[in-house]
Amino acid sequence: MSIFAQIKFNADGLVPAIAQERKSGEVLMMAWMNREAVNQTIATGYAHYYSRSRQSQWKKGERSGHVQKICNIQLDCDGDTLLLTIEQTGAACHTNNRTCFYRHYEDEAWVNNKDAL
């Protein structure tokens, strides 16, 4: 059975992919993958995603050098979300923060986490 037969891509042909740091278990980012991105990720051992705004493939870190080396790829129970266990080089977020989840909700506002920068 093809790996793609078990992945439930949405109507746009995309599936969410969560990148989690292997050593710490910290969730670093979420991005979208299409079939080509999944194929490229498996073939190269580095995370590739699909940019909805640019309508194109991209390799994480292709410009910044902040690549994500794949350690493991998991599919959730519903088949509609991928979990990438990775080794992150540099910052994961395009804002140059270590993680994209650098804000938390506090007193009716979004506040930057001190340890995520």
Secondary structure by P-SEA (a helix, b strand, c coil): cccccccccccccbbbbbbbccccccccccccccaaaaaaaaaccbbbbbbccccccccccccccbbbbbccccccccccbbbbbcccccccccccccccccccccccbbbbccccc
